[in-house]
Amino acid sequence: MRLIRLDLKNFRQHADTELEFRAGLTGIIGPNGAGKTTILEAIAWAIYGAPAVRGTKDTLRFNRATGRAPVRAELEFELRGERYRVLRTPRSAELYRAESGEPIASGISEVTHQLTRRLGMTRREFFNTYFTGQKELQFLAAMGSAERGRFLSQVLGYERLRVAQNEAREQRKVLKGQVEELQRSLGDPEEIRRERAEAEARFAEASALLGATEARQSEAASRLADLEPAWAEVQGARERDRQLREELRVAEARLERVLADRAEAAAEIERLAADAERLKELRRQGAALAGLRQEDEELRVLAEADSRRKTLQKQLDEQRQRVEALMRKVTEQEERGRARDDLAAKLASRREESNALERQLEEAMSRWQRDRQDVDARLRILRDQAAELKAQIQQLQEAGRDGSCPTCKRPLGSEYEDVLKLVREQFELAVQDGKWHRKRLEQLSTEPAEVGASRDALTQARKEDERLVKDLNDVETALAQAAAFRAERDMEEARARELAGEIAVLPEGYDEHRHAEVREGLKRLAELETQITQAETRLERQAPVKKELAEAEEEERQVRANIAAHAKGRADLAFSEERYQELNEAYESARVALGEARLALERARGEGEAARQAVDAARRAEREYEQLRRSIGERQRDHGLHSELDQALGALRDELNSRVRPELSEVASVFLTELTDGRYNRIEITRDYEVVVLDDGEEKPVISGGEEDLANLVLRLAISQMIADRAGQTLNLLIFDEVFGGLDEQRRGGVVRLLQRLQGTFEQVILITHIESIREGMDHVVRVAFDERSGSSAVVNESPGASSGELLAEDLATLVGG
């Protein structure tokens, strides 16, 4: 893997950072807190997502970024000869090939999965091997012995053997369980053979029983067939007798109904004759009351006129009352309107006084503002003059007699004391004048009494104007209302005259007592007319009732003849219930016998089928037994093969791991000799993967903090070297973040020289530190500084050999420009 470019937007303190990575040894240098480690955190976040950064996605945002400003990291890198570009935000991610505009993977999880698969390392393996962060050199020391061994096997590619061995053991366990389960389900062969013999004997017995049952069923069917003709004949005779009895019952019921209808018709004819006599009397009484309707209509017209007269008279009285009330309102409003001219004259006079007071207030305000502005301007002049004189005094004192005059610029010489005294006096005079003007300005900041009095007088005058305007408006309103009331009065008087005219034309002479008598007579007439109508309606039934009587008599004759015919039919049929019961018992006995024979036949067939199925099941059990026996043998052979594979993989892992420690010790010893200039030339990795430094072949019992950092560093470098050389990994990148720890200047130089040597294996080596002295050993230098004004980090490419003054100037220029 080779880094090419990193572009950050609003990622922590990097508001807008773009950084290009080149081959060789690159130093990223800057003070603590400038944002150096954040660059590496952004690289890890671009590749592995949220698990690679501190905090939550909400803490990634630059704290001065706007609410909708995007947080983004874009990393371009090369892997196995292909260039990739990954673009990640807190809520999305996309992976591209450099030459394509379409993503090859989208989504946070999918992009992380694709990058992990293509790199061949999990996030933890990447961090613990190629990416060394602050205080992470002791990562192996923090692990247990088993975990350290497993980690080295993992990063060197040997872990695949452990995975294969676990899979072999897992399959062996599965095979063992299958063999045990199959053996438990494997039956007894003698029992299986015995069950087959019993099933075949049972099948033979069932076949013999089936033949006997079929003969019995044939005999029962023949007997039932012999009884069928006589049974059918007696069933038909019984059904005909039942029909005749039902028809006879219906005819007798019909005769009863006909006789009742004939009696009802005769009675109704008698009632209708009585109704005809009563109708004559009702018509005579109704003729005597026929003239009352005309008289009632005339009285109703007079009653309506009388009611209308009373209503109109009441309305007329109310109308006259409204006219009198409107006359009073007109008088009242005209009386109020007589004060209009006097109020208008007073209002004009008061407005002239208000205008004069307003001009007086404006003049007082102008004088006050003008005085305050003059004092303020004079005070500023005096302040400038005092400052200039103070500067001249300081200039004279600093220059002494060798100085020149502040105004004419000629040399002072012996006149120095006089000029200094004169300037001091001018300064003191300016200070005194300034104090007086400042006090005067404070006095003028308060509104003068003259202005306040003028404002109060103007306010009072305006209130009086408003009162007069309101009174004048009230008078005008009163006059307008008087005119409106007068017009309304005229309308009401016209309406009163109309009402009086309507009353005069209404007819008179209404008699309420006679009208009540007429109404009572009309009620009696209505009752008579109702009774007449009812009687006439009933008499319309005379002809239909006579016809119904004749029809009933004819129907009675027909029904009696029908009853006689049904009785003769039953006598001719000569049906016997005893003969029917005798045949029924014989037929039912034959039918039951046939049913029992059929049921027995079905049972015999079922038993035969069950016996046949038992034979089939016994033969199938024999076949399944043979199949299970063969399957158990095959799984037992597979179990043995997986046991052998487990032992072989374990031996291979032990062999490879036994070679890892010596080789890792050898590579780390070379690095240690280089870094310590030969003082220590041997480092060993124990069986528990503990790091032991040897001094003249003897274990060094106590090592300093710097020596411990050095030992962890060479172990880290050795692991990376072995991964690049032997484990088939394609990464050629090393990143170190503040790894010098307690190393002194000499050993720091040794580390830098060692890192320079690694360029043959690792194309890119990136070293992050706050130590300036290592810059001369770098191929490229990137400076990271923090701008307090913008609250963001600034990244600048520098020359490795630049001086401290040049670096400071460049940093200042970057911050100012940023």
VOGU-3710 file (C-alpha; in Angstrom, 3 decimals, decimal comma):
1> mrlirldlkn> 0,000/0,000/0,000  1,242/3,489/-0,885  -0,493/6,685/0,270  -0,947/9,339/-2,449  -3,261/12,091/-1,212  -5,481/12,998/1,769  -8,196/15,680/1,632  -10,027/16,640/4,861  -13,078/18,886/5,274  -14,263/19,870/8,798
11> frqhadtele> -12,608/16,764/10,319  -11,871/17,686/13,950  -9,537/20,756/13,847  -8,749/20,311/10,128  -11,278/22,669/8,525  -9,760/22,384/5,031  -6,548/20,336/4,708  -5,040/18,744/1,607  -1,858/16,686/1,922  0,171/14,802/-0,685
21> fragltgiig> 2,356/11,848/0,358  5,595/11,053/-1,466  7,969/8,126/-1,386  10,746/8,079/1,198  10,942/9,146/4,819  8,389/11,866/5,639  8,338/13,756/8,935  5,085/15,359/10,111  6,332/17,856/12,688  4,505/20,293/14,925
31> pngagkttil> 3,760/21,132/18,559  1,511/19,013/20,695  -2,170/19,677/20,010  -1,509/21,049/16,506  -3,415/18,201/14,805  -0,638/15,801/13,683  -2,152/12,619/15,070  -5,536/13,676/13,688  -4,076/13,185/10,182  -3,351/9,528/10,925
41> eaiawaiyga> -6,731/9,166/12,631  -8,358/10,464/9,434  -6,422/7,882/7,334  -7,620/5,081/9,621  -11,204/6,443/9,574  -11,209/6,585/5,759  -10,210/2,893/5,628  -11,935/1,283/8,641  -14,695/3,764/9,550  -16,038/4,702/12,990
51> pavrgtkdtl> -14,237/1,979/15,061  -10,889/3,583/14,114  -11,591/6,992/15,719  -12,165/8,356/19,192  -15,605/9,557/20,285  -18,772/9,453/18,192  -19,562/10,693/14,712  -20,952/13,917/16,250  -17,522/14,741/17,774  -15,770/14,494/14,383
61> rfnratgrap> -17,150/17,854/13,198  -14,894/20,934/13,272  -16,260/22,940/16,210  -16,511/26,163/14,198  -18,163/24,615/11,171  -21,701/25,616/10,254  -24,531/23,214/11,008  -24,853/21,928/7,420  -21,126/21,934/6,570  -20,061/18,382/5,519
71> vraelefelr> -17,525/16,278/7,439  -15,472/14,391/4,850  -12,222/12,491/4,407  -10,974/11,530/0,926  -7,968/9,186/0,732  -6,219/8,177/-2,487  -3,798/5,223/-2,339  -2,146/2,532/-4,447  -2,491/-1,196/-3,715  -1,012/-4,036/-5,788
81> geryrvlrtp> -0,421/-1,741/-8,747  -3,998/-0,302/-8,748  -4,987/3,152/-7,539  -8,056/3,552/-5,336  -9,942/6,482/-3,893  -12,164/6,193/-0,806  -14,582/8,961/0,165  -16,137/8,719/3,657  -18,560/10,877/5,661  -20,237/10,051/8,984
91> rsaelyraes> -23,293/8,735/7,118  -21,926/7,388/3,821  -18,876/5,888/2,128  -17,824/5,148/-1,486  -14,840/3,300/-2,963  -13,593/4,068/-6,503  -10,879/2,905/-8,836  -8,913/6,004/-9,832  -9,717/5,618/-13,533  -13,487/5,093/-12,994
101> gepiasgise> -16,195/7,563/-12,078  -18,545/4,839/-10,805  -18,023/3,452/-7,270  -17,057/-0,212/-6,920  -18,576/-0,255/-3,412  -21,097/1,974/-1,609  -22,297/2,181/1,976  -20,359/2,371/5,231  -20,329/-1,375/5,992  -19,703/-2,517/2,408
111> vthqltrrlg> -16,789/-0,091/1,821  -15,147/-1,100/5,129  -15,577/-4,786/4,231  -14,094/-4,319/0,743  -11,064/-2,387/2,032  -10,437/-4,912/4,829  -10,569/-7,763/2,289  -8,309/-6,010/-0,235  -5,750/-4,971/2,413  -5,811/-8,454/3,956
121> mtrreffnty> -5,823/-7,057/7,503  -8,388/-6,224/10,130  -8,285/-2,831/11,780  -6,553/-4,262/14,879  -3,910/-6,076/12,802  -3,234/-2,955/10,755  -2,832/-0,750/13,828  -0,646/-3,250/15,668  1,712/-3,819/12,709  2,081/-0,951/10,275
131> ftgqkelqfl> 0,397/1,825/12,191  2,164/2,579/15,482  0,328/5,197/17,542  1,231/7,135/20,651  2,180/4,875/23,589  1,428/1,742/21,534  4,966/0,326/21,296  4,221/-2,005/24,211  1,303/-3,715/22,499  2,931/-7,161/22,756
141> aamgsaergr> 3,803/-6,618/26,408  0,139/-5,887/27,142  -0,926/-9,282/25,699  -0,893/-12,683/27,349  1,496/-15,357/26,031  -1,224/-17,227/24,085  -2,571/-13,980/22,657  0,941/-12,857/21,590  1,572/-16,149/19,795  -1,822/-16,030/18,119
151> flsqvlgyer> -1,247/-12,410/17,034  2,116/-13,216/15,372  0,612/-16,234/13,640  -2,228/-14,062/12,446  -0,151/-11,250/10,932  2,380/-13,713/9,416  -0,349/-15,714/7,724  0,051/-18,846/9,911  -3,335/-18,271/11,530  -4,946/-19,885/8,517
161> lrvaqneare> -3,490/-23,204/9,695  -5,184/-22,785/13,068  -8,463/-21,993/11,352  -8,083/-25,115/9,165  -7,213/-27,221/12,238  -10,281/-25,921/14,109  -12,436/-26,741/11,100  -10,965/-30,290/10,971  -11,672/-30,775/14,690  -15,161/-29,411/14,285
171> qrkvlkgqve> -15,861/-31,819/11,398  -14,392/-34,700/13,392  -16,716/-33,870/16,274  -19,664/-33,766/13,868  -18,689/-37,153/12,379  -18,365/-38,702/15,827  -21,819/-37,428/16,789  -23,271/-38,771/13,542  -21,720/-42,243/14,111  -23,090/-42,362/17,677
181> elqrslgdpe> -26,530/-41,252/16,525  -26,579/-43,801/13,685  -25,443/-46,594/16,035  -28,254/-45,709/18,437  -30,779/-45,920/15,596  -29,328/-49,233/14,283  -31,741/-52,069/15,214  -31,202/-55,761/16,172  -30,873/-57,930/12,952  -32,449/-61,037/14,626
191> eirreraeae> -35,445/-58,968/15,728  -35,824/-57,583/12,187  -35,840/-61,145/10,675  -38,323/-62,422/13,289  -40,725/-59,489/12,552  -40,586/-60,294/8,813  -41,562/-63,996/9,415  -44,484/-62,944/11,650  -45,708/-60,444/9,062  -45,695/-63,067/6,254
201> arfaeasall> -47,657/-65,579/8,402  -50,210/-62,903/9,264  -50,605/-62,052/5,560  -51,419/-65,725/4,708  -54,133/-65,904/7,396  -55,693/-62,632/6,225  -55,882/-63,925/2,624  -57,802/-67,075/3,704  -60,289/-65,041/5,809  -60,933/-62,704/2,873
211> gatearqsea> -62,120/-65,640/0,631  -64,666/-66,890/3,217  -66,048/-63,395/3,821  -66,600/-62,769/0,109  -68,757/-66,009/-0,159  -70,922/-64,925/2,804  -71,539/-61,508/1,272  -72,653/-63,089/-2,068  -75,269/-65,291/-0,279  -76,771/-62,270/1,644
221> asrladlepa> -77,043/-60,240/-1,581  -78,981/-63,082/-3,351  -81,588/-63,334/-0,529  -82,168/-59,533/-0,559  -82,714/-59,611/-4,354  -85,508/-62,231/-3,978  -87,494/-59,938/-1,608  -87,134/-56,780/-3,737  -90,347/-57,169/-6,047  -92,888/-57,873/-3,239
231> waevqgarer> -91,348/-55,141/-1,055  -91,585/-52,608/-3,890  -95,273/-53,478/-4,560  -96,382/-53,148/-0,930  -94,471/-49,861/-0,582  -96,420/-48,466/-3,625  -99,810/-49,538/-2,222  -99,034/-47,983/1,148  -97,993/-44,688/-0,499  -101,274/-44,575/-2,600
241> drqlreelrv> -103,389/-45,236/0,525  -101,559/-42,420/2,343  -102,254/-40,000/-0,555  -105,987/-40,879/-0,615  -106,314/-40,398/3,136  -104,580/-36,969/2,871  -106,817/-35,866/-0,021  -109,944/-36,974/1,925  -108,800/-34,950/4,966  -108,259/-31,863/2,798
251> aearlervla> -111,716/-32,210/1,155  -113,484/-32,483/4,539  -111,639/-29,363/5,796  -112,653/-27,524/2,599  -116,311/-28,471/3,154  -116,246/-26,952/6,633  -114,814/-23,677/5,216  -117,467/-23,530/2,417  -120,337/-24,012/4,893  -118,953/-21,181/7,071
261> draeaaaeie> -118,628/-18,839/4,034  -122,282/-19,521/2,976  -123,595/-18,670/6,477  -121,514/-15,450/6,619  -122,842/-14,280/3,222  -126,523/-14,808/4,299  -125,970/-12,823/7,528  -124,306/-9,924/5,650  -127,304/-9,647/3,224  -129,603/-9,136/6,230
271> rlaadaerlk> -127,290/-6,369/7,671  -127,193/-4,486/4,358  -131,037/-4,288/4,236  -131,050/-2,551/7,674  -128,332/-0,061/6,464  -130,525/1,010/3,489  -133,385/2,094/5,835  -130,996/4,083/8,087  -129,450/5,916/5,056  -132,844/7,448/4,199
281> elrrqgaala> -133,131/9,031/7,696  -129,577/10,439/7,589  -130,147/12,159/4,246  -133,303/13,885/5,605  -131,378/15,318/8,618  -128,502/16,572/6,406  -130,833/18,541/4,081  -132,001/20,685/7,077  -128,415/21,927/7,778  -127,236/22,612/4,183
291> glrqedeelr> -127,428/26,520/4,447  -124,909/26,836/7,334  -121,757/26,745/5,086  -122,668/30,010/3,279  -123,395/31,787/6,568  -120,074/30,516/8,079  -118,074/31,929/5,129  -119,673/35,400/5,582  -118,986/35,412/9,343  -115,366/34,280/8,767
301> vlaeadsrrk> -114,718/37,317/6,516  -116,139/39,699/9,176  -114,025/37,960/11,889  -110,812/38,436/9,898  -111,644/42,161/9,379  -112,281/42,619/13,120  -108,952/40,915/14,022  -107,097/43,001/11,414  -108,628/46,242/12,820  -107,389/45,414/16,355
311> tlqkqldeqr> -103,852/44,651/15,105  -103,636/47,843/13,003  -104,954/49,989/15,881  -102,215/48,654/18,178  -99,562/49,368/15,519  -100,974/52,903/15,063  -100,684/53,629/18,801  -97,074/52,395/18,874  -96,243/54,477/15,741  -97,519/57,679/17,354
321> qrvealmrkv> -95,348/56,972/20,439  -92,230/56,606/18,201  -93,005/59,933/16,455  -93,179/61,716/19,825  -89,862/60,108/20,966  -88,080/61,194/17,736  -89,348/64,782/18,215  -87,738/64,867/21,676  -84,375/63,561/20,276  -84,340/66,205/17,499
331> teqeergrar> -84,834/68,951/20,077  -82,035/67,598/22,330  -79,447/67,277/19,509  -80,199/70,741/18,063  -79,710/72,228/21,528  -76,217/70,612/21,753  -75,261/71,842/18,254  -75,663/75,546/19,093  -72,113/75,558/20,707  -70,307/74,677/17,400
341> ddlaaklasr> -69,170/78,197/16,371  -67,831/79,040/19,831  -65,796/75,787/20,015  -64,321/76,296/16,527  -63,068/79,788/17,493  -61,487/78,480/20,723  -59,734/75,631/18,837  -58,164/78,009/16,279  -56,817/80,233/19,074  -55,355/77,264/21,009
351> reesnalerq> -53,590/75,888/17,896  -51,789/79,208/17,360  -50,552/79,039/20,979  -49,390/75,393/20,499  -47,433/76,289/17,341  -45,695/79,116/19,192  -44,759/76,762/22,072  -43,435/74,170/19,581  -41,164/76,796/17,954  -39,949/77,814/21,392
361> leeamsrwqr> -39,067/74,144/22,249  -37,184/73,672/18,953  -35,114/76,815/19,570  -34,214/75,647/23,107  -33,258/72,169/21,841  -31,108/73,681/19,046  -29,208/75,878/21,520  -28,611/72,888/23,830  -27,376/70,600/21,015  -25,173/73,343/19,554
371> drqdvdarlr> -23,534/74,053/22,937  -22,904/70,336/23,551  -21,387/69,805/20,060  -19,121/72,854/20,477  -17,856/71,641/23,873  -17,360/68,079/22,561  -15,398/69,289/19,511  -13,234/71,555/21,658  -12,604/68,654/24,092  -11,388/66,388/21,243
381> ilrdqaaelk> -9,065/69,149/20,013  -7,622/69,593/23,520  -7,128/65,815/23,892  -5,258/65,630/20,567  -3,218/68,704/21,569  -2,374/67,206/24,977  -1,349/63,906/23,381  0,863/65,707/20,868  2,463/67,862/23,625  3,020/64,760/25,772
391> aqiqqlqeag> 4,777/63,076/22,872  6,918/66,191/22,335  7,882/66,219/26,027  8,892/62,551/25,827  10,819/63,204/22,607  12,657/66,178/24,199  13,524/64,202/27,326  14,849/61,262/25,312  16,923/63,477/22,952  18,177/65,945/25,621
401> rdgscptckr> 20,193/68,992/24,565  21,299/67,220/21,389  17,742/67,105/20,132  15,876/69,505/17,852  12,831/71,705/18,347  9,580/69,811/17,802  8,138/72,667/15,735  10,967/74,372/13,864  13,350/71,378/13,895  16,455/73,480/14,729
411> plgseyedvl> 19,006/72,215/17,332  18,114/73,197/20,908  21,453/73,373/22,651  21,291/75,855/25,555  17,605/76,570/24,883  16,631/72,995/25,793  15,389/73,876/29,328  13,307/76,832/28,114  11,722/74,903/25,294  10,985/71,924/27,592
421> klvreqfela> 9,427/74,276/30,178  7,328/76,005/27,506  6,035/72,696/26,139  5,209/71,458/29,664  3,285/74,681/30,409  1,349/74,255/27,156  0,638/70,647/28,112  -0,630/71,622/31,594  -2,793/74,396/30,093  -4,301/71,920/27,612
431> vqdgkwhrkr> -4,953/69,459/30,474  -6,707/72,154/32,580  -8,820/73,322/29,648  -9,690/69,708/28,916  -10,867/69,128/32,506  -13,100/72,221/32,331  -14,591/71,202/28,978  -15,114/67,592/30,174  -17,000/68,888/33,208  -18,990/71,244/30,981
441> leqlstepae> -19,821/68,325/28,643  -21,082/66,300/31,624  -23,314/69,233/32,593  -24,681/69,491/29,049  -25,436/65,748/28,974  -28,454/66,505/31,201  -31,438/68,238/29,570  -31,642/71,971/30,589  -34,572/73,219/32,671  -35,581/75,580/29,840
451> vgasrdaltq> -36,050/72,639/27,472  -38,046/70,667/30,046  -40,342/73,595/30,814  -40,970/74,243/27,105  -41,743/70,554/26,533  -44,197/70,433/29,485  -45,990/73,563/28,272  -46,265/72,173/24,740  -47,614/68,857/26,087  -50,287/70,642/28,139
461> arkederlvk> -51,292/72,822/25,157  -51,640/69,772/22,893  -53,833/68,020/25,475  -56,130/71,100/25,522  -56,218/71,078/21,685  -57,230/67,426/21,714  -60,018/68,133/24,228  -61,436/70,968/22,106  -61,239/68,819/18,947  -63,157/66,061/20,742
471> dlndvetala> -65,846/68,512/21,934  -66,192/69,978/18,425  -66,516/66,455/16,952  -69,227/65,661/19,509  -71,180/68,808/18,499  -70,876/67,958/14,793  -72,087/64,435/15,538  -75,078/65,813/17,482  -76,132/68,018/14,556  -75,833/65,113/12,137
481> qaaafraerd> -77,935/62,957/14,452  -80,624/65,699/14,717  -80,999/65,669/10,910  -81,177/61,883/10,897  -83,806/61,853/13,664  -85,889/64,453/11,781  -85,893/62,346/8,604  -86,824/59,238/10,591  -89,705/61,164/12,269  -91,131/62,135/8,867
491> meeararela> -91,039/58,476/7,772  -92,817/57,333/10,954  -95,585/59,987/10,561  -96,205/58,777/6,979  -96,474/55,191/8,234  -99,037/56,291/10,906  -101,199/57,889/8,234  -101,092/54,682/6,171  -102,243/52,616/9,178  -105,210/54,964/9,854
501> geiavlpegy> -106,292/54,649/6,201  -106,222/50,841/6,358  -108,407/50,837/9,517  -111,038/53,110/7,890  -111,753/50,742/4,941  -112,251/47,531/7,003  -115,953/46,154/7,161  -117,881/46,050/10,498  -120,806/44,036/12,073  -119,143/40,812/13,247
511> dehrhaevre> -121,344/38,678/15,712  -119,094/36,322/17,642  -122,038/34,473/19,405  -123,808/33,646/16,133  -120,513/32,490/14,613  -120,098/29,965/17,451  -123,646/28,583/16,857  -122,957/28,189/13,121  -119,725/26,295/13,834  -121,565/23,830/16,131
521> glkrlaelet> -124,145/23,193/13,377  -121,360/22,554/10,847  -119,830/19,950/13,161  -123,189/18,099/13,304  -123,462/18,334/9,479  -119,975/16,855/9,052  -120,874/13,926/11,301  -124,065/13,226/9,278  -122,145/13,351/5,993  -119,588/10,872/7,345
531> qitqaetrle> -122,315/8,445/8,409  -124,061/8,792/5,018  -120,804/8,042/3,178  -120,146/4,971/5,347  -123,685/3,641/4,756  -123,429/4,186/0,980  -120,079/2,376/0,950  -121,521/-0,622/2,777  -124,551/-0,825/0,436  -122,185/-1,152/-2,534
541> rqapvkkela> -121,472/-4,716/-1,204  -125,074/-6,001/-1,862  -124,474/-7,392/-5,374  -121,054/-9,008/-4,643  -122,391/-10,653/-1,455  -125,338/-12,240/-3,330  -122,893/-13,594/-5,912  -120,598/-14,990/-3,145  -123,603/-16,820/-1,617  -124,436/-18,540/-4,924
551> eaeeeerqvr> -120,748/-19,545/-5,454  -120,562/-21,019/-1,931  -123,623/-23,206/-2,553  -122,132/-24,538/-5,833  -118,713/-25,246/-4,186  -120,471/-27,192/-1,376  -122,056/-29,543/-3,967  -118,624/-30,170/-5,674  -116,777/-30,886/-2,410  -119,370/-33,450/-1,249
561> aniaahakgr> -118,996/-35,333/-4,580  -115,157/-35,320/-4,218  -115,328/-36,813/-0,690  -117,483/-39,699/-1,943  -114,981/-40,482/-4,768  -111,934/-40,614/-2,344  -113,778/-42,984/0,033  -114,580/-45,351/-2,880  -110,870/-45,311/-3,992  -109,593/-46,471/-0,565
571> adlafseery> -112,160/-49,294/-0,500  -111,038/-50,482/-3,992  -107,254/-50,400/-2,995  -107,772/-52,851/-0,063  -104,328/-51,966/1,551  -103,278/-54,086/4,660  -100,906/-52,573/7,245  -100,208/-56,043/8,765  -98,972/-57,400/5,381  -96,772/-54,315/5,023
581> qelneayesa> -95,142/-54,811/8,478  -94,500/-58,537/7,764  -92,622/-57,766/4,492  -90,782/-54,858/6,107  -89,327/-57,095/8,835  -88,176/-59,718/6,290  -86,615/-57,080/4,006  -84,794/-55,269/6,865  -83,400/-58,585/8,140  -81,968/-59,385/4,692
591> rvalgearla> -80,550/-55,846/4,291  -78,846/-55,937/7,744  -77,327/-59,324/6,943  -75,905/-57,942/3,659  -74,483/-54,885/5,515  -72,788/-57,074/8,114  -71,333/-59,248/5,348  -69,987/-56,193/3,523  -68,515/-54,801/6,775  -66,817/-58,110/7,511
601> lerargegea> -65,442/-58,109/3,947  -64,015/-54,617/4,418  -62,403/-55,660/7,719  -60,894/-58,690/6,027  -59,548/-56,529/3,208  -58,137/-54,026/5,767  -56,452/-56,822/7,675  -54,986/-58,153/4,442  -53,674/-54,706/3,464  -52,205/-54,181/6,961
611> arqavdaarr> -50,516/-57,582/6,770  -49,108/-56,762/3,322  -47,800/-53,380/4,625  -46,221/-55,165/7,621  -44,392/-57,456/5,199  -43,218/-54,437/3,173  -42,110/-52,611/6,352  -40,142/-55,653/7,561  -38,358/-55,950/4,208  -37,687/-52,167/4,173
621> aereyeqlrr> -36,269/-52,355/7,720  -33,810/-55,009/6,496  -32,699/-52,732/3,646  -32,356/-49,671/5,940  -30,300/-51,709/8,394  -27,810/-52,518/5,656  -27,669/-48,874/4,532  -27,054/-47,616/8,099  -24,337/-50,184/8,619  -22,553/-49,004/5,435
631> sigerqrdhg> -23,014/-45,285/6,391  -21,514/-45,875/9,863  -18,480/-47,503/8,278  -17,975/-44,554/5,901  -18,216/-41,955/8,717  -15,829/-43,938/10,921  -13,281/-43,861/8,102  -13,819/-40,043/7,673  -13,419/-39,572/11,439  -10,050/-41,295/11,346
641> lhseldqalg> -8,896/-39,144/8,387  -9,858/-35,888/10,185  -7,997/-37,013/13,311  -4,886/-37,550/11,213  -5,405/-34,115/9,546  -5,734/-32,426/12,972  -2,457/-33,977/14,153  -0,685/-32,988/10,910  -1,892/-29,344/11,036  -0,927/-29,076/14,730
651> alrdelnsrv> 2,547/-30,390/13,999  2,906/-27,957/11,074  1,818/-25,000/13,256  4,274/-25,986/15,977  7,023/-26,232/13,387  6,244/-22,820/11,868  5,849/-21,121/15,258  9,124/-22,641/16,483  10,810/-21,020/13,483  9,097/-17,613/14,016
661> rpelsevasv> 10,744/-16,760/17,350  14,402/-17,386/16,278  13,942/-15,546/12,997  12,094/-12,672/14,703  14,915/-12,500/17,306  17,520/-12,475/14,519  15,910/-9,598/12,600  15,268/-7,593/15,804  18,914/-8,112/16,906  20,174/-6,557/13,665
671> flteltdgry> 18,001/-3,498/14,272  19,108/-3,330/17,940  22,813/-3,430/17,034  22,279/-0,615/14,544  20,370/1,555/16,992  22,771/1,071/19,981  25,999/1,314/17,915  26,864/-2,207/19,016  26,339/-1,744/22,746  23,561/-4,347/22,626
681> nrieitrdye> 23,792/-6,876/19,847  21,277/-9,534/20,786  17,553/-9,656/21,554  15,622/-12,887/22,103  11,953/-13,819/22,091  11,129/-16,406/24,790  8,631/-19,263/24,429  6,084/-16,897/26,049  7,047/-14,219/23,478  8,656/-12,028/26,117
691> vvvlddgeek> 11,369/-9,597/24,832  14,787/-10,191/26,485  17,802/-7,901/25,803  21,209/-9,626/26,089  24,366/-7,763/27,199  27,512/-9,768/26,289  25,363/-12,887/26,036  23,787/-12,347/29,469  20,182/-11,286/30,062  20,070/-7,646/31,101
701> pvisggeedl> 17,956/-7,797/34,287  16,900/-4,124/34,446  16,508/-1,824/31,458  15,604/1,860/31,471  12,400/3,313/30,043  14,268/4,470/26,947  15,826/1,033/26,447  12,397/-0,586/26,823  10,980/1,761/24,138  13,958/0,860/21,966
711> anlvlrlais> 13,400/-2,874/22,412  9,692/-2,537/21,581  10,549/-0,416/18,534  12,994/-2,934/17,062  10,479/-5,724/17,729  7,818/-3,738/15,900  10,197/-3,116/12,982  11,185/-6,789/12,878  7,538/-7,879/12,711  6,860/-5,436/9,874
721> qmiadragqt> 10,017/-6,571/8,052  8,991/-10,242/8,297  5,442/-9,468/7,124  6,766/-7,650/4,060  9,355/-10,368/3,279  7,607/-13,659/4,133  3,860/-13,471/4,849  2,761/-12,584/1,333  1,374/-9,161/2,368  1,508/-6,376/-0,231
731> lnllifdevf> 1,730/-3,439/2,211  4,919/-1,354/1,986  4,026/1,412/4,427  5,185/2,231/7,972  3,606/4,955/10,158  5,035/5,975/13,561  3,360/8,465/15,901  5,522/9,932/18,737  7,572/6,750/19,154  10,773/8,343/20,514
741> ggldeqrrgg> 9,428/8,401/24,084  12,419/8,456/26,477  15,138/7,968/23,783  18,078/10,405/23,999  19,345/12,460/21,071  21,894/9,859/19,977  19,327/6,995/19,918  16,775/9,169/18,160  19,356/9,644/15,427  19,857/5,870/15,335
751> vvrllqrlqg> 16,111/5,345/14,908  16,040/7,791/12,010  18,984/6,058/10,314  17,292/2,692/10,791  14,079/4,034/9,244  16,117/5,324/6,291  17,484/1,810/5,795  13,934/0,398/5,679  13,131/2,314/2,483  14,350/-0,661/0,467
761> tfeqvilith> 11,471/-2,680/1,950  8,903/-0,021/2,802  8,469/2,606/0,092  6,838/5,056/2,475  7,816/5,665/6,093  5,890/8,410/7,931  7,158/9,692/11,272  5,000/12,018/13,431  6,759/13,910/16,202  7,103/17,231/18,008
771> iesiregmdh> 10,931/16,948/18,078  12,476/19,431/15,636  15,976/17,907/15,637  15,001/14,898/13,507  13,992/16,996/10,481  17,482/16,849/8,880  17,178/13,071/8,542  13,868/13,328/6,678  13,372/13,217/2,888  10,258/15,360/3,215
781> vvrvafders> 8,893/17,531/6,035  5,261/18,510/6,613  4,680/21,135/9,301  1,384/21,224/11,211  0,501/24,400/13,163  -2,639/25,492/14,999  -4,180/28,895/14,224  -5,799/30,308/17,373  -7,790/32,862/15,366  -9,563/30,377/13,110
791> gssavvnesp> -9,408/27,485/15,596  -8,112/25,170/12,838  -4,892/23,385/11,851  -2,695/24,555/8,954  -0,499/22,084/7,010  2,576/23,307/5,050  5,267/21,400/3,101  8,807/22,482/4,160  12,394/21,864/3,184  14,120/19,420/5,557
801> gassgellae> 17,182/21,725/5,890  15,345/25,017/6,590  16,567/27,147/9,548  14,494/27,877/12,632  14,043/31,535/11,577  12,828/30,486/8,138  10,437/27,979/9,682  9,037/30,619/12,039  8,552/33,067/9,170  6,853/30,415/7,048
811> dlatlvgg> 4,574/29,413/9,933  3,576/33,028/10,527  2,927/33,554/6,845  0,815/30,409/6,724  -1,254/31,400/9,736  -1,783/34,970/8,506  -2,649/33,759/5,039  -4,920/31,095/6,481
//
